[in-house]
Amino acid sequence: VGPRFALGALQYYLHRTPTSSLPGFVLLTGILRTLSCGGWVYITSSDDHDAHDVLMISYIVLNIPWMFGSIACTPVSHVASRRRRSVDVDPVNCW
C-alpha cells in the first residue's frame, strides 16, 4: 500500500500547477482507489459479500479517471511516452 500512496504523491508534486486542479483530482482518485483495493482484497466475499462487491466495483470505476488523468498530465513534450499510451488526450493545463 505504501508504494501506491508514494506514487500518487510523487505524481501530484510533479504535475501540480497553480492553474490546474487536475493533479489534485488524480491524487484524490488514487487515494480512494488504493483504499478500495485494500478493502476489496482483505474483505473476502465469504466475510461480507456486499462490502467486497462494492469495494471491487469502486476500484474498477476509479481506475478510469486515474488512467485518463495520468495520461492528461503527461507533458506534450514527452512524445514517446504519449505514443506508448496510444491515447490522444489534450493536456488540461497540467504543464
Contact map, one row per residue, 1 for C-alpha under 8 A:
11111000000000000000000000000000010001000000000000000000000000000000000000000000000000000000000
11111100000000000000000000000000000000000000000000000000000000000000000000000000000000000000000
11111110000000000000000000000000000000000000000000000000000000000000000000000000000000000000000
11111111000000000000000000000100010000000000000000000000000000000000000000000000000000000000000
11111111100000000000000000000110010000000000000000000000000000000000000000000000000000000000000
01111111110000000000000000000000000000000000000000000000000000000000000000000000000000000000000
00111111111000000000000000000000000000000000000000000000000000000000000000000000000000000000000
00011111111100000000000001100110000000000000000000000000000000000000000000000000000000000000000
00001111111110000000000000100000000000000000000000000000000000000000000000000000000000000000000
00000111111111000000000000000000000000000000000000000000000000000000000000000000000000000000000
00000011111111100000001000100000000000000000000000000000000000000000000000000000000000000000000
00000001111111110000001101100000000000000000000000000000000000000000000000000000000000000000000
00000000111111110000000000000000000000000000000000000000000000000000000000000000000000000000000
00000000011111110000000000000000000000000000000000000000000000000000000000000000000000000000000
00000000001111111000001000000000000000000000000000000000000000000000000010000000000000000000011
00000000000111111101101100000000000000000000000000000000000000000000000000000000000000000000010
00000000000000111111100000000000000000000000000000000000000000000000000000000000000000000000011
00000000000000011111100000000000000000000000000000000000000000000000000000000000000000000000000
00000000000000001111100000000000000000000000000000000000000000000000000000000000000000000000110
00000000000000011111111000000000000000000000000000000000000000000000000000000000000000000001110
00000000000000011111111110000000000000000000000000000000000000000000000000000000000000000000000
00000000000000000001111111000000000000000000000000000000000000000000100010000000000000000001010
00000000001100110001111111100000000000000000000000000000000000000000100010000000000000000000010
00000000000100010000111111110000000000000000000000000000000000000000000000000000000000000000000
00000000000000000000111111111000000000000000000000000000000000000000000000000000000000000000000
00000001000100000000011111111100000000000000000000000000000000001100110000000000000000000000000
00000001101100000000001111111110000000000000000000000000000000000000000000000000000000000000000
00000000000000000000000111111111000000000000000000000000000000000000000000000000000000000000000
00000000000000000000000011111111100000000000000000000000000001001100000000000000000000000000000
00011001000000000000000001111111110000000000000000000000000001000100000000000000000000000000000
00001001000000000000000000111111111000000000000000000000000000000000000000000000000000000000000
00000000000000000000000000011111111100000000000000000000000001000000000000000000000000000000000
00000000000000000000000000001111111110000000000000000000011001100000000000000000000000000000000
10011000000000000000000000000111111111000000000000000000001000000000000000000000000000000000000
00000000000000000000000000000011111111100000000000000000000000000000000000000000000000000000000
00000000000000000000000000000001111111110000000000000011011000000000000000000000000000000000000
00000000000000000000000000000000111111111000000000000011001000000000000000000000000000000000000
10000000000000000000000000000000011111111100000000000000000000000000000000000000000000000000000
00000000000000000000000000000000001111111110000000010010000000000000000000000000000000000000000
00000000000000000000000000000000000111111111000000111011000000000000000000000000000000000000000
00000000000000000000000000000000000011111111000000010000000000000000000000000000000000000000000
00000000000000000000000000000000000001111111000000000000000000000000000000000000000000000000000
00000000000000000000000000000000000000111111101100110000000000000000000000000000000000000000000
00000000000000000000000000000000000000011111111110010000000000000000000000000000000000000000000
00000000000000000000000000000000000000000011111111111000000000000000000000000000000000000000000
00000000000000000000000000000000000000000001111110000000000000000000000000000000000000000000000
00000000000000000000000000000000000000000011111110000000000000000000000000000000000000000000000
00000000000000000000000000000000000000000011111111110000000000000000000000000000000000000000000
00000000000000000000000000000000000000000001111111111000000000000000000000000000000000000000000
00000000000000000000000000000000000000000000100111111100000000000000000000000000000000000000000
00000000000000000000000000000000000000010010100111111110000000000000000000000000000000000000000
00000000000000000000000000000000000000111011100111111111000000000000000000000000000000000000000
00000000000000000000000000000000000000010000100011111111100000000000000000000000000000000000000
00000000000000000000000000000000000000000000000001111111110000000000000000000000000000000000000
00000000000000000000000000000000000110110000000000111111111000000000000000000000000000000000000
00000000000000000000000000000000000110010000000000011111111100000000000000000000000000000000000
00000000000000000000000000000000000000000000000000001111111110000000000000000000000000000000000
00000000000000000000000000000000100100000000000000000111111111000000000000000000000000000000000
00000000000000000000000000000000110110000000000000000011111111100000000000000000000000000000000
00000000000000000000000000000000000000000000000000000001111111110000000000000000000000000000000
00000000000000000000000000000000000000000000000000000000111111111000000000000000000000000000000
00000000000000000000000000001101100000000000000000000000011111111100000000000000000000000000000
00000000000000000000000000000000100000000000000000000000001111111110000000000000000000000000000
00000000000000000000000000000000000000000000000000000000000111111111000000000000000000000000000
00000000000000000000000001001000000000000000000000000000000011111111100000000000000000000000000
00000000000000000000000001001100000000000000000000000000000001111111110000000000000000000000000
00000000000000000000000000000000000000000000000000000000000000111111111000000000000000000000000
00000000000000000000000000000000000000000000000000000000000000011111111100000000000000001000000
00000000000000000000011001000000000000000000000000000000000000001111111110000000000000000000000
00000000000000000000000001000000000000000000000000000000000000000111111111000000000000000000000
00000000000000000000000000000000000000000000000000000000000000000011111111000000010010101000000
00000000000000000000000000000000000000000000000000000000000000000001111111100000000000001111010
00000000000000100000011000000000000000000000000000000000000000000000111111100000000000000011011
00000000000000000000000000000000000000000000000000000000000000000000011111110100110000000010010
00000000000000000000000000000000000000000000000000000000000000000000000111111100000000000010011
00000000000000000000000000000000000000000000000000000000000000000000000001111110010000000010000
00000000000000000000000000000000000000000000000000000000000000000000000000111110000000000000000
00000000000000000000000000000000000000000000000000000000000000000000000001111111110000000000000
00000000000000000000000000000000000000000000000000000000000000000000000000011111111000000000000
00000000000000000000000000000000000000000000000000000000000000000000000000000111111100000000000
00000000000000000000000000000000000000000000000000000000000000000000000001000111111110000000000
00000000000000000000000000000000000000000000000000000000000000000000001001010111111111110000000
00000000000000000000000000000000000000000000000000000000000000000000000000000011111111100000000
00000000000000000000000000000000000000000000000000000000000000000000000000000001111111000000000
00000000000000000000000000000000000000000000000000000000000000000000001000000000111111100000000
00000000000000000000000000000000000000000000000000000000000000000000000000000000011111110000000
00000000000000000000000000000000000000000000000000000000000000000000001000000000011011111000000
00000000000000000000000000000000000000000000000000000000000000000000000000000000010001111100000
00000000000000000000000000000000000000000000000000000000000000000001001100000000000000111110000
00000000000000000000000000000000000000000000000000000000000000000000000100000000000000011111000
00000000000000000000000000000000000000000000000000000000000000000000000111110000000000001111111
00000000000000000001010000000000000000000000000000000000000000000000000110000000000000000111110
00000000000000000011000000000000000000000000000000000000000000000000000000000000000000000011111
00000000000000111011011000000000000000000000000000000000000000000000000111100000000000000011111
00000000000000101000000000000000000000000000000000000000000000000000000010100000000000000010111
